[in-house]
């Protein structure tokens, strides 16, 4: 895409109030952690513990080229699913509920970081709670909060 066309699309998207994002190149990752480029769109900001709103985010995907598995962060910002090469659902998890985490800073913390990291899927919530998902089983290991 020509730079002028890209800038024009960016300006039009901004003027229309569309969510803007970026993509990650596979060359920035280790060979075993390849990602196809994906589009990241951030939805409404999450609400603090004192608010009653129930925000959503745009869905995100990661693709493991070795196992040909697609990992999908749903628009509720909480559920992660794995879809195998055959198109069948392998697992679906809510890491926050599975780890029995308690609300911290937000009533309903949403996943805002969703990346491959050292053979796992790194997840961080907007509440600063974070951990790893096992890509084979979907099991979540909580590592802490800031």
C-alpha positions, 0 to 999 in steps of 0.5 A, spaced: 500 500 500 502 506 498 504 511 504 499 516 501 493 511 501 495 509 508 495 516 511 488 517 507 485 511 510 488 513 517 485 520 517 478 517 514 478 512 520 480 517 525 474 522 522 469 517 522 471 515 530 473 508 528 478 504 532 485 504 530 490 499 531 496 495 529 499 489 526 505 484 529 510 482 524 512 474 525 520 476 524 519 479 531 518 473 534 522 466 535 521 461 530 517 457 534 512 463 536 510 465 529 504 469 528 501 471 522 499 479 522 493 481 526 489 487 527 488 489 534 482 494 535 481 497 542 474 498 544 471 502 550 475 503 556 474 499 562 470 502 567 472 502 574 470 498 580 465 504 582 462 504 575 456 499 572 458 499 565 459 492 561 464 494 556 466 490 550 473 489 546 474 488 539 476 480 538 483 478 537 486 472 534 493 469 534 495 463 529 500 458 531 503 456 524 506 450 527 500 446 530 495 450 525 491 452 531 487 459 531 487 462 538 481 467 539 480 472 544 472 473 544 469 480 544 467 480 551 474 481 553 474 475 557 474 468 553 479 465 549 478 459 545 482 454 541 480 452 534 484 446 531 486 446 523 480 441 522 476 447 524 473 444 531 473 447 537 479 445 542 477 448 548 474 455 551 476 458 557 475 464 561 482 465 565 479 470 570 474 465 572 478 459 572 484 462 576 479 464 581 481 471 581 478 477 584 476 484 581 482 488 582 481 496 580 475 494 575 469 490 576 470 486 570 477 486 568 478 485 560 484 482 557 488 487 553 495 483 552 494 477 548 501 474 545 505 468 544 510 468 549 516 463 551 511 457 548 505 460 552 500 465 551 501 471 555 495 474 558 494 481 561 488 484 564 487 491 564 487 491 572 494 489 571 493 482 573 497 477 568 499 470 567 500 464 561 495 460 558 497 453 556 496 453 548 495 445 548 490 445 554 487 452 555 490 452 563 491 458 566 497 460 570 496 466 574 503 470 575 501 476 579 498 483 579 501 490 580 
